[in-house]
């Protein structure tokens, strides 16, 4: 962790809705005038789309499972190194992985391929990661140790699958059968690499539908926000001085289900995110500015401390 170069990570499974949280953070960054370096988790996959098909087929032929959730298909060491380097120097490298033609067109390349590595923008205030592995810990790496604010996005699993099936068929050109096969193939890595992260996250946002999602593979549409509740769990409410009475007063029809959990109507989930997260980001930035000010006043002529 680093007050001078803080890192925020939003982690969640494929189809969990991490993009919604990213939008909330973008609104907060705009209001607080925070200059963030954005990192897309998919850019740390090891294989492009064509290569991934080949290695998955080979693994299946050998009786093994391989998925984007697991260590074999990702650059965990490189991700950890980026977090370590940024936390110490505010520098690092990133690339992009455009999923469809709309995303790929600005780069002049095909979907499912990686852009070249490039240096992060200079003089950013923080690093913002959104993807699958913002809090991943294995025998070899510990990405979570460098993160100042960890946010998990964890809809109940049937809703997660519905969202993934609809997203991948509508936006990425897959068939429902392809997506279902992927979900099943990923399950061992989901249990091993994805779920444990949510015991490390500072805040979890979990959407729970109030309509029948018992068979996600035949659902014709995604339950709307108004057809759900959002359960918000704080691992340590004292860490960020969460003001529960204020949150309950602002978010009508919300209530506390446990000493560290708030339930809000699903339609207010985005608002709840901004109400909860903005004071935390503001405090992180104030601590950073105070540290930079102290360092500036402590420097001697010639630029040496």
ZADREN-241154 format. One record per residue: x, y, z of N, C-alpha, C in turn; residue in one letter. Coordinates in steps of 0.1 Angstrom, whole numbers. Example, Ala and Ser with C-alpha at 12.3 -4.5 7.8 and 13.67 -1.06 7.14 Angstrom:
2
BASE     nxx     nyy     nzz    caxx    cayy    cazz     cxx     cyy     czz   type
BASE     132     -57      78     123     -45      78     132     -33      78      a
BASE     128     -22      71     137     -11      71     129       0      79      s
This chain:
305
BASE     nxx     nyy     nzz    caxx    cayy    cazz     cxx     cyy     czz   type
BASE       8     -12       0       0       0       0       9      12       0      x
BASE       3      23      -6      12      35      -7       3      48      -7      x
BASE       5      57       3      -2      69       3       2      79      -8      x
BASE      15      77     -12      20      86     -23      14      82     -37      x
BASE      14      69     -39       9      63     -52      -1      53     -49      x
BASE     -14      57     -45     -24      47     -41     -29      39     -53      x
BASE     -34      27     -49     -40      18     -59     -54      14     -55      x
BASE     -64      15     -64     -77      11     -62     -80      -1     -72      x
BASE     -86     -12     -67     -89     -23     -75    -103     -27     -73      x
BASE    -110     -29     -85    -124     -34     -85    -123     -48     -91      x
BASE    -127     -58     -84    -125     -72     -88    -138     -79     -88      x
BASE    -140     -87     -98    -152     -95     -99    -152    -105    -111      x
BASE    -160    -115    -111    -160    -125    -121    -165    -119    -135      x
BASE    -163    -127    -145    -168    -123    -158    -183    -122    -158      x
BASE    -189    -110    -162    -203    -108    -161    -208    -104    -148      x
BASE    -199    -101    -139    -204     -97    -125    -209     -82    -125      x
BASE    -205     -74    -134    -209     -60    -134    -199     -50    -129      x
BASE    -186     -54    -130    -176     -45    -125    -175     -32    -133      x
BASE    -180     -32    -146    -181     -20    -154    -190      -9    -147      x
BASE    -200     -14    -141    -209      -4    -134    -202       3    -123      x
BASE    -194      -4    -115    -186       2    -105    -176      12    -111      x
BASE    -170       8    -122    -160      16    -128    -166      30    -132      x
BASE    -178      29    -137    -185      42    -141    -187      51    -128      x
BASE    -191      45    -117    -192      52    -105    -179      59    -101      x
BASE    -168      51    -102    -155      57     -99    -152      68    -108      x
BASE    -155      67    -121    -152      77    -131    -159      90    -127      x
BASE    -172      89    -123    -179     101    -118    -173     107    -106      x
BASE    -168      99     -97    -161     104     -85    -148     111     -89      x
BASE    -140     105     -97    -128     110    -102    -130     124    -108      x
BASE    -140     125    -116    -143     138    -123    -147     149    -113      x
BASE    -155     145    -103    -159     156     -94    -147     160     -85      x
BASE    -139     150     -81    -127     153     -72    -115     157     -80      x
BASE    -116     158     -94    -105     161    -102     -92     152    -100      x
BASE     -95     139    -100     -85     129     -98     -80     124    -111      x
BASE     -67     124    -114     -61     120    -126     -57     105    -124      x
BASE     -65      96    -129     -62      82    -127     -56      75    -139      x
BASE     -47      65    -136     -42      56    -147     -51      44    -146      x
BASE     -58      40    -157     -67      29    -158     -61      17    -163      x
BASE     -63       6    -156     -58      -7    -160     -70     -17    -162      x
BASE     -70     -23    -174     -80     -33    -177     -75     -47    -174      x
BASE     -82     -54    -165     -77     -67    -161     -75     -77    -173      x
BASE     -83     -76    -183     -82     -86    -194     -69     -84    -202      x
BASE     -63     -72    -201     -50     -70    -207     -39     -78    -202      x
BASE     -41     -84    -190     -31     -93    -184     -34    -108    -186      x
BASE     -42    -111    -196     -43    -125    -200     -30    -128    -207      x
BASE     -27    -141    -207     -15    -146    -213     -16    -148    -228      x
BASE     -28    -152    -233     -30    -156    -247     -40    -147    -253      x
BASE     -39    -144    -266     -49    -137    -274     -60    -147    -277      x
BASE     -71    -143    -283     -83    -151    -285     -79    -164    -293      x
BASE     -72    -163    -304     -69    -175    -312     -60    -185    -304      x
BASE     -50    -179    -297     -41    -187    -289     -48    -194    -278      x
BASE     -58    -187    -272     -65    -193    -261     -74    -205    -265      x
BASE     -80    -204    -277     -87    -216    -282     -78    -228    -284      x
BASE     -66    -226    -288     -56    -237    -291     -52    -243    -277      x
BASE     -48    -235    -268     -44    -240    -255     -55    -247    -247      x
BASE     -67    -241    -248     -79    -248    -242     -81    -262    -248      x
BASE     -81    -262    -261     -83    -275    -268     -72    -285    -264      x
BASE     -60    -281    -263     -49    -289    -259     -51    -294    -245      x
BASE     -55    -285    -236     -57    -289    -222     -68    -299    -221      x
BASE     -79    -297    -228     -90    -306    -227     -86    -320    -233      x
BASE     -77    -320    -243     -73    -333    -248     -64    -340    -238      x
BASE     -58    -333    -229     -49    -339    -219     -57    -341    -206      x
BASE     -70    -339    -206     -78    -341    -194     -77    -330    -184      x
BASE     -72    -318    -187     -70    -307    -178     -80    -296    -181      x
BASE     -83    -287    -171     -91    -276    -173     -82    -263    -174      x
BASE     -85    -254    -183     -77    -242    -184     -87    -231    -187      x
BASE     -86    -219    -180     -96    -209    -182     -89    -195    -179      x
BASE     -96    -185    -183     -92    -171    -180     -92    -168    -165      x
BASE     -98    -176    -157     -98    -174    -143     -85    -178    -136      x
BASE     -78    -187    -142     -67    -194    -136     -53    -188    -139      x
BASE     -43    -193    -131     -29    -188    -132     -23    -191    -146      x
BASE     -26    -202    -152     -19    -206    -164     -22    -197    -176      x
BASE     -34    -191    -175     -38    -183    -187     -37    -168    -184      x
BASE     -30    -164    -173     -28    -150    -170     -14    -147    -166      x
BASE     -11    -134    -167       2    -129    -163       2    -124    -148      x
BASE       0    -132    -139      -1    -128    -125      11    -121    -120      x
BASE      23    -127    -124      35    -121    -119      37    -106    -124      x
BASE      33    -104    -137      34     -91    -143      25     -81    -137      x
BASE      13     -86    -133       3     -78    -127       8     -74    -113      x
BASE      13     -83    -106      19     -80     -92      30     -70     -94      x
BASE      39     -72    -104      50     -62    -106      45     -48    -109      x
BASE      34     -47    -117      29     -34    -120      24     -27    -108      x
BASE      17     -35     -99      12     -29     -87      23     -25     -78      x
BASE      33     -33     -77      45     -30     -68      52     -18     -73      x
BASE      55     -17     -87      62      -6     -92      54       7     -91      x
BASE      41       6     -94      33      19     -93      33      23     -78      x
BASE      31      14     -69      30      18     -55      43      25     -50      x
BASE      54      22     -56      67      28     -52      71      40     -60      x
BASE      68      40     -73      73      51     -82      62      58     -90      x
BASE      50      53     -90      40      59     -98      41      56    -113      x
BASE      49      46    -117      51      43    -131      48      28    -133      x
BASE      48      24    -146      45      10    -150      41      10    -164      x
BASE      37      -2    -169      33      -3    -183      19     -10    -183      x
BASE      12      -7    -194      -1     -13    -196      -3     -16    -211      x
BASE     -13     -24    -214     -18     -26    -228     -33     -28    -228      x
BASE     -39     -30    -240     -53     -31    -240     -57     -45    -248      x
BASE     -69     -50    -245     -74     -62    -251     -88     -59    -256      x
BASE     -89     -53    -268    -103     -50    -273    -110     -63    -276      x
BASE    -123     -64    -271    -131     -76    -273    -139     -77    -286      x
BASE    -142     -65    -291    -151     -65    -303    -146     -55    -313      x
BASE    -152     -54    -325    -147     -46    -335    -148     -31    -331      x
BASE    -158     -27    -324    -160     -13    -320    -148      -9    -311      x
BASE    -144     -18    -302    -132     -15    -293    -119     -16    -301      x
BASE    -119     -25    -310    -106     -27    -318    -103     -16    -328      x
BASE    -113     -10    -334    -112      -1    -345    -102      11    -342      x
BASE    -102      17    -330     -93      28    -328     -78      24    -328      x
BASE     -76      11    -325     -62       6    -325     -58       0    -339      x
BASE     -67      -1    -348     -64      -6    -361     -60     -21    -361      x
BASE     -67     -29    -353     -64     -43    -352     -76     -51    -350      x
BASE     -75     -64    -350     -86     -73    -348     -90     -75    -334      x
BASE    -103     -78    -331    -107     -81    -317    -100     -93    -312      x
BASE     -98     -94    -299     -92    -105    -293     -77    -106    -294      x
BASE     -71     -94    -297     -57     -93    -298     -52     -82    -288      x
BASE     -39     -82    -285     -34     -73    -275     -27     -61    -283      x
BASE     -28     -49    -277     -21     -38    -282      -6     -39    -276      x
BASE       3     -32    -282      17     -32    -276      17     -26    -262      x
BASE      26     -30    -254      28     -25    -241      32     -10    -242      x
BASE      28      -2    -233      31      13    -233      32      18    -219      x
BASE      40      28    -217      42      34    -204      29      40    -199      x
BASE      26      40    -186      15      47    -181      17      62    -182      x
BASE       6      69    -183       7      84    -183      15      89    -171      x
BASE      22     100    -173      30     105    -162      21     113    -153      x
BASE      26     114    -140      20     123    -130       6     120    -127      x
BASE       2     107    -126     -12     103    -123     -13     103    -107      x
BASE     -25     105    -103     -28     106     -88     -30      92     -82      x
BASE     -35      82     -90     -37      69     -85     -38      59     -97      x
BASE     -37      46     -94     -39      36    -104     -52      29    -101      x
BASE     -61      28    -111     -74      21    -110     -74       9    -118      x
BASE     -76      -3    -112     -77     -15    -119     -91     -21    -118      x
BASE     -96     -26    -130    -109     -32    -130    -108     -45    -138      x
BASE    -111     -56    -131    -110     -69    -138    -112     -81    -129      x
BASE    -106     -92    -133    -108    -105    -126    -100    -107    -114      x
BASE     -88    -101    -113     -78    -105    -103     -72     -94     -95      x
BASE     -80     -84     -92     -74     -73     -84     -70     -76     -70      x
BASE     -74     -88     -65     -70     -92     -51     -65    -106     -51      x
BASE     -60    -111     -62     -56    -125     -63     -43    -128     -55      x
BASE     -44    -139     -48     -32    -144     -40     -30    -158     -43      x
BASE     -18    -162     -47     -15    -176     -50      -2    -179     -42      x
BASE       3    -191     -44      16    -195     -38      27    -186     -42      x
BASE      26    -180     -54      37    -173     -60      35    -158     -60      x
BASE      23    -153     -60      21    -138     -60      10    -134     -50      x
BASE      11    -121     -46       1    -115     -37      -2    -101     -43      x
BASE     -11    -101     -52     -15     -88     -58     -22     -79     -47      x
BASE     -30     -85     -39     -38     -77     -29     -30     -69     -20      x
BASE     -18     -73     -17     -10     -65      -7      -7     -51     -11      x
BASE      -8     -48     -23      -4     -34     -28     -16     -25     -29      x
BASE     -28     -30     -27     -40     -22     -30     -45     -15     -18      x
BASE     -48      -2     -19     -53       6      -8     -68       5      -6      x
BASE     -75       3     -17     -90       1     -16     -94     -10     -25      x
BASE     -99     -21     -20    -103     -33     -27    -119     -33     -27      x
BASE    -124     -34     -39    -139     -34     -40    -143     -47     -48      x
BASE    -152     -55     -43    -156     -67     -49    -170     -65     -55      x
BASE    -173     -70     -67    -186     -70     -73    -190     -84     -75      x
BASE    -201     -88     -67    -204    -103     -65    -219    -105     -66      x
BASE    -225    -105     -78    -239    -108     -78    -240    -123     -75      x
BASE    -252    -128     -70    -254    -142     -68    -251    -149     -81      x
BASE    -246    -161     -80    -240    -168     -92    -250    -170    -103      x
BASE    -263    -173    -101    -272    -174    -112    -274    -161    -120      x
BASE    -274    -150    -113    -275    -137    -119    -262    -134    -127      x
BASE    -251    -137    -121    -238    -135    -128    -238    -143    -141      x
BASE    -243    -155    -141    -243    -163    -153    -253    -157    -164      x
BASE    -264    -152    -159    -274    -146    -168    -267    -134    -175      x
BASE    -261    -125    -167    -254    -113    -172    -243    -117    -182      x
BASE    -236    -127    -179    -225    -131    -188    -230    -137    -201      x
BASE    -240    -145    -201    -246    -151    -213    -252    -140    -222      x
BASE    -259    -130    -216    -265    -119    -224    -254    -110    -229      x
BASE    -244    -107    -221    -233     -98    -226    -225    -105    -237      x
BASE    -221    -117    -235    -212    -124    -245    -219    -127    -258      x
BASE    -232    -129    -258    -240    -132    -270    -243    -119    -277      x
BASE    -246    -108    -270    -250     -96    -276    -239     -87    -280      x
BASE    -228     -87    -273    -217     -78    -275    -204     -85    -281      x
BASE    -203     -98    -279    -190    -104    -283    -192    -115    -293      x
BASE    -204    -117    -298    -206    -126    -309    -206    -141    -306      x
BASE    -207    -145    -293    -207    -159    -290    -221    -165    -290      x
BASE    -222    -178    -291    -235    -185    -290    -238    -188    -276      x
BASE    -251    -189    -272    -254    -193    -258    -247    -206    -254      x
BASE    -245    -216    -264    -239    -228    -261    -224    -226    -258      x
BASE    -218    -217    -265    -203    -214    -263    -202    -208    -249      x
BASE    -210    -199    -245    -209    -193    -232    -212    -203    -221      x
BASE    -221    -211    -223    -224    -222    -212    -212    -231    -211      x
BASE    -206    -235    -222    -194    -244    -221    -183    -237    -213      x
BASE    -181    -224    -216    -171    -216    -209    -174    -215    -194      x
BASE    -186    -213    -190    -190    -212    -176    -186    -225    -169      x
BASE    -190    -236    -175    -187    -250    -169    -172    -252    -168      x
BASE    -165    -249    -179    -150    -251    -179    -143    -243    -169      x
BASE    -148    -231    -166    -141    -222    -157    -144    -226    -142      x
BASE    -153    -234    -139    -158    -236    -125    -146    -240    -115      x
BASE    -137    -249    -119    -126    -252    -109    -118    -239    -106      x
BASE    -114    -232    -116    -106    -219    -114    -115    -208    -107      x
BASE    -128    -208    -110    -136    -199    -103    -136    -201     -88      x
BASE    -136    -213     -84    -136    -217     -69    -122    -214     -64      x
BASE    -112    -217     -71     -98    -215     -66     -93    -201     -66      x
BASE     -96    -193     -77     -89    -181     -78     -99    -168     -77      x
BASE    -111    -170     -80    -120    -158     -79    -127    -157     -66      x
BASE    -133    -167     -61    -141    -166     -48    -132    -162     -36      x
BASE    -120    -167     -35    -112    -163     -23    -109    -148     -22      x
BASE    -109    -141     -33    -106    -127     -33    -117    -119     -25      x
BASE    -129    -124     -24    -139    -116     -18    -139    -117      -3      x
BASE    -130    -125       3    -127    -124      17    -116    -114      20      x
BASE    -110    -108      10     -99     -98      11    -104     -84       8      x
BASE    -115     -83       1    -120     -70      -4    -125     -62       8      x
BASE    -123     -49       7    -128     -39      18    -143     -38      17      x
BASE    -148     -37       5    -163     -35       3    -167     -45      -8      x
BASE    -178     -52      -5    -185     -60     -16    -198     -55     -19      x
BASE    -201     -54     -32    -215     -51     -37    -221     -63     -43      x
BASE    -231     -68     -37    -237     -80     -42    -252     -78     -46      x
BASE    -255     -79     -59    -269     -77     -63    -277     -91     -62      x
BASE    -288     -90     -56    -297    -102     -53    -310    -100     -60      x
BASE    -314    -107     -70    -327    -105     -77    -338    -109     -69      x
BASE    -350    -103     -71    -362    -107     -64    -372    -113     -74      x
BASE    -366    -118     -85    -374    -126     -95    -367    -139     -97      x
BASE    -374    -148    -103    -369    -162    -104    -357    -163    -114      x
BASE    -346    -167    -109    -334    -169    -118    -329    -183    -116      x
BASE    -338    -193    -113    -334    -206    -110    -327    -214    -121      x
BASE    -331    -210    -134    -324    -216    -145    -318    -205    -154      x
BASE    -306    -201    -151    -300    -189    -158    -297    -192    -173      x
BASE    -297    -205    -177    -294    -208    -191    -306    -206    -200      x
BASE    -318    -204    -195    -329    -202    -204    -336    -188    -201      x
BASE    -329    -180    -193    -335    -167    -190    -335    -158    -202      x
BASE    -346    -151    -205    -347    -143    -217    -342    -129    -215      x
BASE    -341    -125    -203    -336    -111    -201    -329    -111    -187      x
BASE    -322    -100    -185    -315     -98    -172    -324     -91    -162      x
BASE    -326     -95    -150    -334     -88    -140    -330     -73    -139      x
BASE    -339     -64    -139    -336     -50    -139    -331     -47    -125      x
BASE    -325     -35    -123    -321     -30    -110    -333     -30    -100      x
BASE    -345     -26    -105    -356     -25     -96    -362     -38     -93      x
BASE    -357     -49     -99    -361     -62     -96    -351     -69     -87      x
BASE    -344     -61     -79    -333     -67     -71    -330     -58     -59      x
BASE    -322     -63     -50    -316     -56     -39    -301     -56     -40      x
BASE    -295     -47     -34    -280     -47     -33    -276     -49     -19      x
BASE    -268     -59     -16    -262     -61      -3    -248     -56      -3      x
BASE    -245     -46       6    -232     -40       6    -225     -44      19      x
BASE    -214     -51      19    -207     -56      30    -194     -49      32      x
BASE    -191     -44      44    -178     -38      47    -170     -47      56      x
BASE    -158     -51      52    -150     -60      59    -146     -54      73      x
BASE    -142     -41      73    -138     -34      85    -144     -20      84      x
BASE    -156     -18      89    -162      -5      88    -154       7      93      x
BASE    -146       4     104    -138      14     110    -126      18     101      x
BASE    -122      10      92    -110      14      83    -113      27      76      x
BASE    -125      28      71    -128      40      63    -138      49      70      x
BASE    -141      46      83    -150      55      90    -164      56      84      x
BASE    -170      44      81    -182      44      74    -193      50      83      x
BASE    -201      59      77    -211      66      85    -225      59      81      x
BASE    -228      49      89    -240      41      85    -253      50      87      x
BASE    -255      58      98    -267      65      99    -269      75      87      x
BASE    -258      81      82    -259      90      71    -264      83      58      x
BASE    -258      71      56    -261      63      44    -276      59      45      x
BASE    -280      54      56    -294      50      58    -304      61      56      x
BASE    -300      73      60    -309      85      59    -310      89      44      x
BASE    -299      88      37    -299      93      23    -306      83      14      x
BASE    -304      70      16    -309      59       7    -322      54      13      x
BASE    -333      59       9    -346      55      14    -349      40      12      x
BASE    -355      34      21    -359      20      21    -347      11      23      x
BASE    -335      16      27    -324       8      30    -324       4      44      x
BASE    -317      -7      48    -316     -11      62    -304     -19      64      x
BASE    -300     -21      77    -288     -28      80    -292     -43      83      x
BASE    -286     -52      77    -289     -66      79    -279     -73      89      x
BASE    -267     -67      90    -258     -71     100    -250     -58     104      x
BASE    -241     -60     114    -234     -48     119    -225     -42     108      x
BASE    -221     -50      98    -213     -45      88    -219     -46      74      x
BASE    -232     -47      73    -239     -49      60    -251     -40      59      x
BASE    -252     -34      47    -264     -26      44    -271     -32      32      x
BASE    -284     -31      32    -292     -36      20    -299     -24      15      x
BASE    -298     -22       2    -304     -10      -5    -312     -15     -17      x
BASE    -322      -8     -21    -330     -12     -33    -320     -12     -45      x
BASE    -322     -22     -54    -312     -23     -65    -311     -11     -74      x
BASE    -322      -4     -76    -322       8     -84    -313      19     -78      x
BASE    -310      18     -66    -301      29     -59    -287      24     -57      x
BASE    -284      13     -64    -270       7     -62    -259      17     -67      x
BASE    -261      23     -78    -251      32     -83    -250      44     -74      x
BASE    -261      50     -69    -261      61     -60    -254      57     -47      x
BASE    -257      45     -42    -251      40     -30    -235      39     -32      x
BASE    -231      34     -43    -217      33     -46    -210      47     -45      x
BASE    -216      57     -51    -210      70     -51    -210      77     -37      x
BASE    -221      75     -30    -222      80     -16    -212      74      -7      x
BASE    -210      61      -9    -200      54       0    -186      56      -4      x
BASE    -183      56     -17    -169      56     -22    -163      70     -23      x
BASE    -171      80     -25    -165      93     -27    -158      98     -15      x
BASE    -163      97      -2    -156     101       9    -143      94      11      x
BASE    -143      81       7    -131      73       8    -120      78      -1      x
BASE    -124      80     -14    -114      86     -24    -109      99     -20      x
BASE    -118     108     -14    -114     121     -10    -104     120       1      x
BASE    -106     111      10     -96     110      21     -83     104      16      x
BASE     -83      95       7     -71      90       1     -63     101      -6      x
BASE     -70     110     -13     -64     121     -20     -58     131     -11      x
BASE     -66     134       0     -61     143      10     -48     139      17      x
BASE     -48     126      20     -36     120      26     -24     121      16      x
BASE     -27     119       3     -16     119      -7     -11     134      -8      x
BASE     -20     143      -9     -16     157     -10      -8     162       3      x
BASE     -12     157      14      -5     161      26       9     155      26      x
BASE      11     143      21      24     137      20      32     144      10      x
BASE      27     148      -1      34     155     -11      38     169      -7      x
BASE      29     175       1      33     188       7      44     187      17      x
BASE      44     177      25      55     175      35      68     173      28      x
BASE      68     164      17      80     162      10      85     174       3      x
BASE      76     183      -3      80     195      -9      87     205       1      x
BASE      81     206      13      87     215      22     100     210      28      x
BASE     102     197      27     114     191      33     125     191      24      x
BASE     124     195      11     134     195       1     144     207       3      x
BASE     156     205       1     166     216       1     168     222     -13      x
BASE     174     233     -14     177     239     -27     185     229     -35      x
BASE     182     227     -48     189     218     -56     181     205     -58      x
BASE     170     204     -51     161     192     -52     163     181     -44      x
BASE     173     182     -34     175     170     -25     169     173     -12      x
BASE     164     162      -6     158     162       7     168     163      18      x
